[in-house]
Amino acid sequence: MNDQPDVSHRNADVVVDLREYRQSRDPAPVTFHRRELDAILRIYGRMVGEGEWRDYAIDHLKDKAVFSIFKRSGEMPLFRIEKNPKLANKQGAFSVVNVNGMVLKRGHELQQVLKVFDKVLKLIDT
């Protein structure tokens, strides 16, 4: 008789969930939740109605989600509304950034951050 254990079936017993494997290799991008997007689109609709904004883009990246707002589609975004979960425990996950990259408002709650648009923020053509 052979005293060696049978190892021929050792690798066949491992079951790997393909979805978990893919997420571990390439994590899902950060996205806006439905309520967050509703709040942003409410502000966007109001500003489109006032003739201030005309186009937008949404980017879901590895580390953050970005809602970019444009006066004209071929230009740099006037504002970016960003969600960065890594900053949630520090300054807050949400921020509004202007065309120059300056953070206009940052916080833990999107509704509070979006109040920056309650003030008159208009592009001045020189």
N, C-alpha and C positions, 0 to 999 in steps of 0.2 A: 504494500500500500504506500501511497505517497503522503508524506507528512505536511506538504506545502498546502496552504489555503488556496482555493480557486479564486484568482483575481481577474479572470477574463470578463466578468460582468460588473466590475467595480464602476466604470464610467457610464454604463448604461442606466444606472439607478438615479442619476442626477437629472432633475427636471428644472428647466430654467424658463421663467415667465419672460417671453420676448419683450413685452411692453416695459417691464421693470428694467430689463437689460438695456433697452434703448434709452430710457430716461436716465439711467445711471451714466451712460456714455455721453448723451447729449440732452441735458435737462430742458424741460419745456420753457418757452419764452415767458417773460412777464407780460401779463395782459391786464386791461382794464376790466373790472367786473361790470355787469349790466347796469347797476345803479350809478356807478361812477361815470360810465359813458353817457347815461341819461342826463346827469347833471351837467356834464361838459357840453353835450349837444343842445341843452336848453340855453346856455349862455351863447353858444355859437349861433343858434337860430335868431336870438335877439339881435346880435351884432350884424348878422347878414341882413336882417330887416332894416337896420339903421344904415346900411350901405358901407359899413366899416370893413367887413371881412367878406371874402368871396370863395375861398377854397380851404380844404384841410387835408391832412394826411395822418394816418395812424401807423406807427411802427411798434412792433412787439419784438424787442431785443432780448438777449440772454439776461441782461442785468436790469433793464428798465423798459417801461412802456412810455411812448411819447405821442402826444396829440399835437401836431404842428398846425398853426393857423396862418393863412396867407392873405394878403391884400390882392395879389395877382399870382396866378399859379406858377409863373416862371421865376419868381423872386425868392429871396430868403424868407423863412417864416418870421412873421411879426412877433409871435409868441409861441412858446412851447409849454404845454402842460405835461409834466413828467411824474411818473410813479416809479420810485426806486425803493423796493422793499428793504434793501440793505441799510437804508437810513431811517427805517421805521422807529427804531429804539433811540435814535439820536435826535436829529433836527425834525424828523417827520418824513414820511415816504413821498409826500406830494409837494410839488413846487411849480411856480410859474416863472418862466425865464423869458426875457425880452430878446430882441434881435441882436443886441450886443453881448448877450451871454450873461447879463446881470440877473440875479435871482430877485424878483419883485416881491414874492411872498413864498413862505415855506411853512409846512405844518403837518400835523398828524391826521387831520380831517380834511377831505377834499372840499367840502362845502365852505369851510373857513378860508381855504386857500383861494377858491374861486371868487371870493368877495372882492379881490383886487380889481375885478372887472366891473364892480359896481361904481367905482370911481370913473371919472372920464379919462379913458386911455385911448387917445386917438393919434394916428400917425399924422405928423405935421410935415407937409412937403415944403422944402426950402428952395 
